[in-house]
Structures are given as structure tokens and as C-alpha cells.
Amino acid sequence: MRHHRTRFTPPFPLQDTQAYTMAGDRMIVIAFRGTEPTQIKDWLTDASTPPATGPGGSGHVHYGFAEALRSVYPDVEAALEDLRTDGQTLYFTGHSLGGALAMLAGARMYLEDPNLAADGIYTFGQPRTCDVVLAEAFHRGLGGRTYRFVNNNDIVPQLPPEPVFTHVRGLRYIDSKGKLHDSMPMFSALTDRIAGASADVFAPASDGIRDHFMRNYLKALEQNLG
């Protein structure tokens, strides 16, 4: 197994951007690092910065996500060129900010070179990343290969605000009892909206923050394996 780590410290309110590439004989996985939701609270809720043009000129994306991906994408491409020696399958993954970058990396690769389309994109607690135009372009090429996991009242997938930003399809929803669904039940959707309207959903003890932790995603997914 070979590894390649990419790291960049940008001048905007992200502490750093990191990608980690693992390559084996049959599979390559590129994982993007996430960040704590309390560290990106103002950034996620800030709608004053105009969106950036999306990958391949399709639609628009949140400016911060676009800049974060731009900072590491050349190195990710170089690592992939070096490590993909025998047509291995390719997967992108990430949690929180990393989920947004995994989705955008897959979109950029597909829209700029369809022959390099990822075999799968798995995100956890991904924020809204792009507009409807890019979401649809993404779905046409990668819709059946995308799994966007959301854990109950996780606050991060509810941000940045609509209608400028939206989600790609492929939702896999984990309810309050840890059961995995292929869509979000109506009652749970209402619960999420109530949680989002509470006084401070970014408080460390809030349900919106607890549900965002990656360890709670892993716990629920392990429970569903049984």
C-alpha cells in the first residue's frame, strides 16, 4: 500500500486543507480532511462572498470550497497519476469540509475528463456545496456512484443557506435511532428544521454538533452492518 499526503494552509478562514491518497493493487482512495463545525461557523453562514464558477464552467460553488480544492487539486492529480498504475478503481471520501471537497474533486475530474470519472464518492456531514446547475451536471455523471450520509440533526448539511446553495443527490439518512434510510422521512425533516431554529446549534453540547462528529457516523454505520 502506497500513500501520498497533500497539505496547504490558505489565507481564508480554513485552518488548512489536506488530502490523503492511499493506493493498492485494486483500489485508490483519496480522503479529504474535515474540520470542526465551530471553526467554520461564520464562514458557513456567510452569504456575502459571491460564489465561484464551478468545475468545467458548470454552475457555481461556494467560494471557500472552490479555493480549498484549488489549493490541493494539482497535487491530488499528480498523486493519482503516479499511483494509478494498473487501472485501479478510484474513490473520493471526506467528512464535513472534506465531504464538500470530495464531491467537488469528483465533479472536477468528471467534467474536465469523463474518462477519469470516480467509481464512488462517499461523504459524511457534507455542507451544501454548489448551485442547482452544478448539482444536476454532477448527478448526470456520478449520481449512481454517490453516497451522501447525513446523521439526524447534524447542523453542517443544513448550511450554507438555501436557495443559493444546494445538495447533490444520493442522500443516505441516519435517523435518531441510528437506522439508515435511502431518504429522509418527513418527520425527521421537520425535526431537523426545529433543531436548526434553536438558540445556538453550534454549541458543543447541542444535538446539531453531536450528530456531526465522525465517530457517531461510524457508530451508526457499524450498527447497520448487523
GIMO-V680125 format. One record per residue. N is the residue number from 1. RES is the residue in one small letter. SS is DSSP state (helix for helix, strand for strand, loop for the rest). PHI is phi in whole degrees, -180 to 180 (none if undefined). BURIAL is + if it has 9 or more other ideal C-beta (glycine too) atoms within 8 Angstrom, else -. Layout:
{{N,RES,SS,PHI,BURIAL} {N,RES,SS,PHI,BURIAL}}
This chain:
{{1,m,loop,none,-} {2,r,strand,-108,-} {3,h,strand,-132,-} {4,h,strand,-148,+} {5,r,strand,-109,-} {6,t,strand,-121,+} {7,r,strand,-143,+} {8,f,strand,-149,+} {9,t,loop,-107,-} {10,p,loop,-88,+} {11,p,loop,-87,-} {12,f,loop,-105,-} {13,p,loop,-71,-} {14,l,loop,-115,+} {15,q,loop,-63,-} {16,d,loop,-168,+} {17,t,strand,-122,+} {18,q,strand,-135,+} {19,a,strand,-131,+} {20,y,strand,-129,+} {21,t,strand,-111,+} {22,m,strand,-119,+} {23,a,strand,-130,+} {24,g,loop,-123,-} {25,d,loop,-71,-} {26,r,loop,-119,-} {27,m,strand,-147,+} {28,i,strand,-124,+} {29,v,strand,-121,+} {30,i,strand,-112,+} {31,a,strand,-111,+} {32,f,strand,-104,+} {33,r,loop,-72,+} {34,g,loop,-93,+} {35,t,loop,-150,+} {36,e,loop,-68,-} {37,p,helix,-62,+} {38,t,helix,-68,-} {39,q,helix,-80,-} {40,i,loop,-120,+} {41,k,helix,-54,+} {42,d,helix,-65,-} {43,w,helix,-66,+} {44,l,helix,-68,+} {45,t,helix,-94,+} {46,d,loop,-83,-} {47,a,loop,-107,-} {48,s,loop,-84,-} {49,t,loop,-86,-} {50,p,loop,-61,-} {51,p,loop,-63,+} {52,a,strand,-97,+} {53,t,strand,-64,-} {54,g,loop,-77,+} {55,p,helix,-55,+} {56,g,helix,65,+} {57,g,helix,76,-} {58,s,loop,-93,+} {59,g,loop,61,+} {60,h,strand,-140,+} {61,v,strand,-131,+} {62,h,loop,-56,+} {63,y,helix,-57,+} {64,g,helix,-63,+} {65,f,helix,-65,+} {66,a,helix,-60,+} {67,e,helix,-67,+} {68,a,helix,-63,+} {69,l,helix,-68,+} {70,r,helix,-58,-} {71,s,helix,-69,+} {72,v,helix,-118,+} {73,y,helix,-60,+} {74,p,helix,-58,-} {75,d,helix,-71,+} {76,v,helix,-63,+} {77,e,helix,-60,-} {78,a,helix,-65,-} {79,a,helix,-64,+} {80,l,helix,-65,+} {81,e,helix,-63,-} {82,d,helix,-74,-} {83,l,helix,-95,+} {84,r,loop,-86,+} {85,t,loop,-98,-} {86,d,loop,-144,-} {87,g,loop,65,-} {88,q,loop,-61,+} {89,t,strand,-66,-} {90,l,strand,-126,+} {91,y,strand,-131,+} {92,f,strand,-111,+} {93,t,strand,-151,+} {94,g,strand,178,+} {95,h,strand,-117,+} {96,s,loop,63,+} {97,l,helix,-52,+} {98,g,helix,-61,+} {99,g,helix,-66,+} {100,a,helix,-62,+} {101,l,helix,-71,+} {102,a,helix,-62,+} {103,m,helix,-64,+} {104,l,helix,-69,+} {105,a,helix,-63,+} {106,g,helix,-63,+} {107,a,helix,-64,+} {108,r,helix,-63,+} {109,m,helix,-63,+} {110,y,helix,-67,+} {111,l,helix,-74,+} {112,e,helix,-94,-} {113,d,loop,-155,-} {114,p,helix,-55,-} {115,n,helix,-68,-} {116,l,helix,-104,-} {117,a,loop,-57,+} {118,a,loop,-67,+} {119,d,loop,-82,-} {120,g,strand,-168,+} {121,i,strand,-131,+} {122,y,strand,-121,+} {123,t,strand,-123,+} {124,f,strand,-134,+} {125,g,loop,62,+} {126,q,loop,-74,+} {127,p,loop,-73,+} {128,r,loop,-61,+} {129,t,loop,-118,+} {130,c,strand,-146,+} {131,d,loop,-91,+} {132,v,helix,-64,-} {133,v,helix,-61,+} {134,l,helix,-70,+} {135,a,helix,-59,+} {136,e,helix,-71,+} {137,a,helix,-63,+} {138,f,helix,-63,+} {139,h,helix,-64,+} {140,r,helix,-61,-} {141,g,helix,-101,+} {142,l,helix,-130,+} {143,g,helix,-57,+} {144,g,helix,-80,-} {145,r,helix,-116,+} {146,t,strand,-111,+} {147,y,strand,-132,+} {148,r,strand,-107,+} {149,f,strand,-84,+} {150,v,strand,-129,+} {151,n,strand,-95,+} {152,n,loop,44,+} {153,n,loop,-92,+} {154,d,loop,-46,+} {155,i,loop,-77,+} {156,v,helix,-62,+} {157,p,helix,-64,+} {158,q,helix,-89,+} {159,l,loop,-133,+} {160,p,loop,-60,+} {161,p,loop,-70,-} {162,e,loop,-76,-} {163,p,loop,-93,-} {164,v,loop,-64,-} {165,f,loop,-112,+} {166,t,strand,-142,+} {167,h,loop,-103,+} {168,v,loop,-76,+} {169,r,loop,-78,+} {170,g,loop,93,+} {171,l,strand,-62,+} {172,r,strand,-127,+} {173,y,strand,-102,+} {174,i,strand,-104,+} {175,d,loop,-81,+} {176,s,loop,-65,-} {177,k,loop,-97,-} {178,g,loop,87,+} {179,k,loop,-85,-} {180,l,strand,-89,+} {181,h,strand,-125,+} {182,d,loop,-82,-} {183,s,loop,-154,-} {184,m,loop,-94,+} {185,p,loop,-59,+} {186,m,helix,-56,-} {187,f,helix,-63,-} {188,s,helix,-67,+} {189,a,helix,-62,+} {190,l,helix,-64,-} {191,t,helix,-60,+} {192,d,helix,-61,+} {193,r,helix,-64,-} {194,i,helix,-64,-} {195,a,helix,-62,+} {196,g,helix,-67,+} {197,a,loop,-93,-} {198,s,loop,-71,+} {199,a,loop,-59,-} {200,d,loop,-147,-} {201,v,loop,-72,+} {202,f,loop,-92,+} {203,a,loop,-62,-} {204,p,loop,-54,-} {205,a,loop,-92,-} {206,s,loop,-73,+} {207,d,helix,-63,+} {208,g,helix,-63,+} {209,i,helix,-85,+} {210,r,helix,-58,+} {211,d,loop,-70,+} {212,h,loop,-84,+} {213,f,loop,-61,-} {214,m,helix,-63,+} {215,r,helix,-62,-} {216,n,helix,-77,+} {217,y,helix,-64,+} {218,l,helix,-63,-} {219,k,helix,-61,+} {220,a,helix,-68,+} {221,l,helix,-68,+} {222,e,helix,-63,-} {223,q,helix,-63,-} {224,n,helix,-77,+} {225,l,helix,-68,-} {226,g,loop,-74,-}}
